Amino acid sequence: METIEDKYANINLNKIYEYKDLPDKIAGRCDYCGSVKFKSSVGGGKFLRECTKCGMKKNI
């Protein structure tokens, strides 16, 4: 069974994560690098948030 710490330790920057499966460790900050700057886009009924520093992506 995977623990919460394991989820955050094995972040793949090429994958788009679902917010419900991997919520923010610290609200409004990137789980991978801790940055607060994101670029956002909407498409197909989903809101995609991408970190401008490391490129981690989440559907919100």
Phi and psi in radians as a Rosetta constraint file:
Dihedral C 1 N 2 CA 2 C 2 CIRCULARHARMONIC -1.503 0.35
Dihedral N 2 CA 2 C 2 N 3 CIRCULARHARMONIC 2.274 0.35
Dihedral C 2 N 3 CA 3 C 3 CIRCULARHARMONIC -1.540 0.35
Dihedral N 3 CA 3 C 3 N 4 CIRCULARHARMONIC 2.972 0.35
Dihedral C 3 N 4 CA 4 C 4 CIRCULARHARMONIC -1.078 0.35
Dihedral N 4 CA 4 C 4 N 5 CIRCULARHARMONIC -0.706 0.35
Dihedral C 4 N 5 CA 5 C 5 CIRCULARHARMONIC -1.090 0.35
Dihedral N 5 CA 5 C 5 N 6 CIRCULARHARMONIC -0.649 0.35
Dihedral C 5 N 6 CA 6 C 6 CIRCULARHARMONIC -1.115 0.35
Dihedral N 6 CA 6 C 6 N 7 CIRCULARHARMONIC -0.666 0.35
Dihedral C 6 N 7 CA 7 C 7 CIRCULARHARMONIC -1.045 0.35
Dihedral N 7 CA 7 C 7 N 8 CIRCULARHARMONIC -0.794 0.35
Dihedral C 7 N 8 CA 8 C 8 CIRCULARHARMONIC -1.347 0.35
Dihedral N 8 CA 8 C 8 N 9 CIRCULARHARMONIC -0.448 0.35
Dihedral C 8 N 9 CA 9 C 9 CIRCULARHARMONIC -1.312 0.35
Dihedral N 9 CA 9 C 9 N 10 CIRCULARHARMONIC -0.456 0.35
Dihedral C 9 N 10 CA 10 C 10 CIRCULARHARMONIC -1.907 0.35
Dihedral N 10 CA 10 C 10 N 11 CIRCULARHARMONIC 0.757 0.35
Dihedral C 10 N 11 CA 11 C 11 CIRCULARHARMONIC -1.306 0.35
Dihedral N 11 CA 11 C 11 N 12 CIRCULARHARMONIC 2.227 0.35
Dihedral C 11 N 12 CA 12 C 12 CIRCULARHARMONIC -1.809 0.35
Dihedral N 12 CA 12 C 12 N 13 CIRCULARHARMONIC 2.065 0.35
Dihedral C 12 N 13 CA 13 C 13 CIRCULARHARMONIC -1.264 0.35
Dihedral N 13 CA 13 C 13 N 14 CIRCULARHARMONIC -0.201 0.35
Dihedral C 13 N 14 CA 14 C 14 CIRCULARHARMONIC -1.576 0.35
Dihedral N 14 CA 14 C 14 N 15 CIRCULARHARMONIC -0.063 0.35
Dihedral C 14 N 15 CA 15 C 15 CIRCULARHARMONIC -1.827 0.35
Dihedral N 15 CA 15 C 15 N 16 CIRCULARHARMONIC 2.565 0.35
Dihedral C 15 N 16 CA 16 C 16 CIRCULARHARMONIC -1.726 0.35
Dihedral N 16 CA 16 C 16 N 17 CIRCULARHARMONIC 2.059 0.35
Dihedral C 16 N 17 CA 17 C 17 CIRCULARHARMONIC -1.599 0.35
Dihedral N 17 CA 17 C 17 N 18 CIRCULARHARMONIC 2.665 0.35
Dihedral C 17 N 18 CA 18 C 18 CIRCULARHARMONIC -1.624 0.35
Dihedral N 18 CA 18 C 18 N 19 CIRCULARHARMONIC 2.335 0.35
Dihedral C 18 N 19 CA 19 C 19 CIRCULARHARMONIC -1.051 0.35
Dihedral N 19 CA 19 C 19 N 20 CIRCULARHARMONIC -0.650 0.35
Dihedral C 19 N 20 CA 20 C 20 CIRCULARHARMONIC -1.143 0.35
Dihedral N 20 CA 20 C 20 N 21 CIRCULARHARMONIC -0.501 0.35
Dihedral C 20 N 21 CA 21 C 21 CIRCULARHARMONIC -1.507 0.35
Dihedral N 21 CA 21 C 21 N 22 CIRCULARHARMONIC -0.518 0.35
Dihedral C 21 N 22 CA 22 C 22 CIRCULARHARMONIC -2.438 0.35
Dihedral N 22 CA 22 C 22 N 23 CIRCULARHARMONIC 1.340 0.35
Dihedral C 22 N 23 CA 23 C 23 CIRCULARHARMONIC -1.176 0.35
Dihedral N 23 CA 23 C 23 N 24 CIRCULARHARMONIC 2.834 0.35
Dihedral C 23 N 24 CA 24 C 24 CIRCULARHARMONIC -1.063 0.35
Dihedral N 24 CA 24 C 24 N 25 CIRCULARHARMONIC 2.355 0.35
Dihedral C 24 N 25 CA 25 C 25 CIRCULARHARMONIC -1.131 0.35
Dihedral N 25 CA 25 C 25 N 26 CIRCULARHARMONIC -0.829 0.35
Dihedral C 25 N 26 CA 26 C 26 CIRCULARHARMONIC -2.109 0.35
Dihedral N 26 CA 26 C 26 N 27 CIRCULARHARMONIC 2.119 0.35
Dihedral C 26 N 27 CA 27 C 27 CIRCULARHARMONIC -0.914 0.35
Dihedral N 27 CA 27 C 27 N 28 CIRCULARHARMONIC 2.240 0.35
Dihedral C 27 N 28 CA 28 C 28 CIRCULARHARMONIC 1.409 0.35
Dihedral N 28 CA 28 C 28 N 29 CIRCULARHARMONIC 0.103 0.35
Dihedral C 28 N 29 CA 29 C 29 CIRCULARHARMONIC -2.095 0.35
Dihedral N 29 CA 29 C 29 N 30 CIRCULARHARMONIC 2.610 0.35
Dihedral C 29 N 30 CA 30 C 30 CIRCULARHARMONIC -1.172 0.35
Dihedral N 30 CA 30 C 30 N 31 CIRCULARHARMONIC 2.365 0.35
Dihedral C 30 N 31 CA 31 C 31 CIRCULARHARMONIC -1.222 0.35
Dihedral N 31 CA 31 C 31 N 32 CIRCULARHARMONIC -0.453 0.35
Dihedral C 31 N 32 CA 32 C 32 CIRCULARHARMONIC -1.505 0.35
Dihedral N 32 CA 32 C 32 N 33 CIRCULARHARMONIC -0.871 0.35
Dihedral C 32 N 33 CA 33 C 33 CIRCULARHARMONIC -2.036 0.35
Dihedral N 33 CA 33 C 33 N 34 CIRCULARHARMONIC -0.205 0.35
Dihedral C 33 N 34 CA 34 C 34 CIRCULARHARMONIC 1.490 0.35
Dihedral N 34 CA 34 C 34 N 35 CIRCULARHARMONIC 0.073 0.35
Dihedral C 34 N 35 CA 35 C 35 CIRCULARHARMONIC -1.198 0.35
Dihedral N 35 CA 35 C 35 N 36 CIRCULARHARMONIC 2.726 0.35
Dihedral C 35 N 36 CA 36 C 36 CIRCULARHARMONIC -1.943 0.35
Dihedral N 36 CA 36 C 36 N 37 CIRCULARHARMONIC 0.042 0.35
Dihedral C 36 N 37 CA 37 C 37 CIRCULARHARMONIC -1.777 0.35
Dihedral N 37 CA 37 C 37 N 38 CIRCULARHARMONIC 2.115 0.35
Dihedral C 37 N 38 CA 38 C 38 CIRCULARHARMONIC -2.232 0.35
Dihedral N 38 CA 38 C 38 N 39 CIRCULARHARMONIC 2.683 0.35
Dihedral C 38 N 39 CA 39 C 39 CIRCULARHARMONIC -1.948 0.35
Dihedral N 39 CA 39 C 39 N 40 CIRCULARHARMONIC 2.501 0.35
Dihedral C 39 N 40 CA 40 C 40 CIRCULARHARMONIC -2.197 0.35
Dihedral N 40 CA 40 C 40 N 41 CIRCULARHARMONIC 2.650 0.35
Dihedral C 40 N 41 CA 41 C 41 CIRCULARHARMONIC -2.583 0.35
Dihedral N 41 CA 41 C 41 N 42 CIRCULARHARMONIC 2.746 0.35
Dihedral C 41 N 42 CA 42 C 42 CIRCULARHARMONIC -2.144 0.35
Dihedral N 42 CA 42 C 42 N 43 CIRCULARHARMONIC 2.315 0.35
Dihedral C 42 N 43 CA 43 C 43 CIRCULARHARMONIC -2.884 0.35
Dihedral N 43 CA 43 C 43 N 44 CIRCULARHARMONIC 2.392 0.35
Dihedral C 43 N 44 CA 44 C 44 CIRCULARHARMONIC 1.101 0.35
Dihedral N 44 CA 44 C 44 N 45 CIRCULARHARMONIC 0.513 0.35
Dihedral C 44 N 45 CA 45 C 45 CIRCULARHARMONIC 1.360 0.35
Dihedral N 45 CA 45 C 45 N 46 CIRCULARHARMONIC 0.198 0.35
Dihedral C 45 N 46 CA 46 C 46 CIRCULARHARMONIC -2.132 0.35
Dihedral N 46 CA 46 C 46 N 47 CIRCULARHARMONIC 2.561 0.35
Dihedral C 46 N 47 CA 47 C 47 CIRCULARHARMONIC -1.805 0.35
Dihedral N 47 CA 47 C 47 N 48 CIRCULARHARMONIC 1.959 0.35
Dihedral C 47 N 48 CA 48 C 48 CIRCULARHARMONIC -1.748 0.35
Dihedral N 48 CA 48 C 48 N 49 CIRCULARHARMONIC 2.217 0.35
Dihedral C 48 N 49 CA 49 C 49 CIRCULARHARMONIC -1.972 0.35
Dihedral N 49 CA 49 C 49 N 50 CIRCULARHARMONIC 2.182 0.35
Dihedral C 49 N 50 CA 50 C 50 CIRCULARHARMONIC -2.155 0.35
Dihedral N 50 CA 50 C 50 N 51 CIRCULARHARMONIC 2.268 0.35
Dihedral C 50 N 51 CA 51 C 51 CIRCULARHARMONIC -1.208 0.35
Dihedral N 51 CA 51 C 51 N 52 CIRCULARHARMONIC 2.305 0.35
Dihedral C 51 N 52 CA 52 C 52 CIRCULARHARMONIC -1.360 0.35
Dihedral N 52 CA 52 C 52 N 53 CIRCULARHARMONIC -0.287 0.35
Dihedral C 52 N 53 CA 53 C 53 CIRCULARHARMONIC -1.539 0.35
Dihedral N 53 CA 53 C 53 N 54 CIRCULARHARMONIC -0.875 0.35
Dihedral C 53 N 54 CA 54 C 54 CIRCULARHARMONIC -1.951 0.35
Dihedral N 54 CA 54 C 54 N 55 CIRCULARHARMONIC -0.333 0.35
Dihedral C 54 N 55 CA 55 C 55 CIRCULARHARMONIC 1.622 0.35
Dihedral N 55 CA 55 C 55 N 56 CIRCULARHARMONIC 0.122 0.35
Dihedral C 55 N 56 CA 56 C 56 CIRCULARHARMONIC -1.102 0.35
Dihedral N 56 CA 56 C 56 N 57 CIRCULARHARMONIC 2.395 0.35
Dihedral C 56 N 57 CA 57 C 57 CIRCULARHARMONIC -2.094 0.35
Dihedral N 57 CA 57 C 57 N 58 CIRCULARHARMONIC 2.445 0.35
Dihedral C 57 N 58 CA 58 C 58 CIRCULARHARMONIC -2.427 0.35
Dihedral N 58 CA 58 C 58 N 59 CIRCULARHARMONIC 2.409 0.35
Dihedral C 58 N 59 CA 59 C 59 CIRCULARHARMONIC -1.473 0.35
Dihedral N 59 CA 59 C 59 N 60 CIRCULARHARMONIC 2.135 0.35
